[in-house]
């Protein structure tokens, strides 16, 4: 595990992600956003490259949240 220096705000966010209830809520919100984007794409019978980039960004954010929830104090 690597140590990095972070801002106080980033530390507070990481601490929040250690709370399983908070993390579950954020992940559920991300899933709702993904479903909404996919539904819109289905309604239009197409998905733009911008939409794919948004979905990739949401996927990356979900992975980051998962990893932050695994961190521990050193």
C-alpha positions, 0 to 999 in steps of 0.5 A: 500500500502506498501513502500519499498526502491529500487535502482535508476535504479528500480525507473527509470523503475517504472517511465517508466512503468507509461507512458502508451505508454511505457507500451503498447509497452512492453506488445506488445513485450511480446505478440509477444514473447509468440506468437513466443514461441507458434508457435515454439511449434506448429511447433514441435507438442510439448511444453517442460516443459522449454517452459512452465516455460518461458511462466509462467515467461513472464506471471509473468512479464506482471503482474508485469508491470501492477502493476507497471503501477498502482503505485503512488507517496506517 
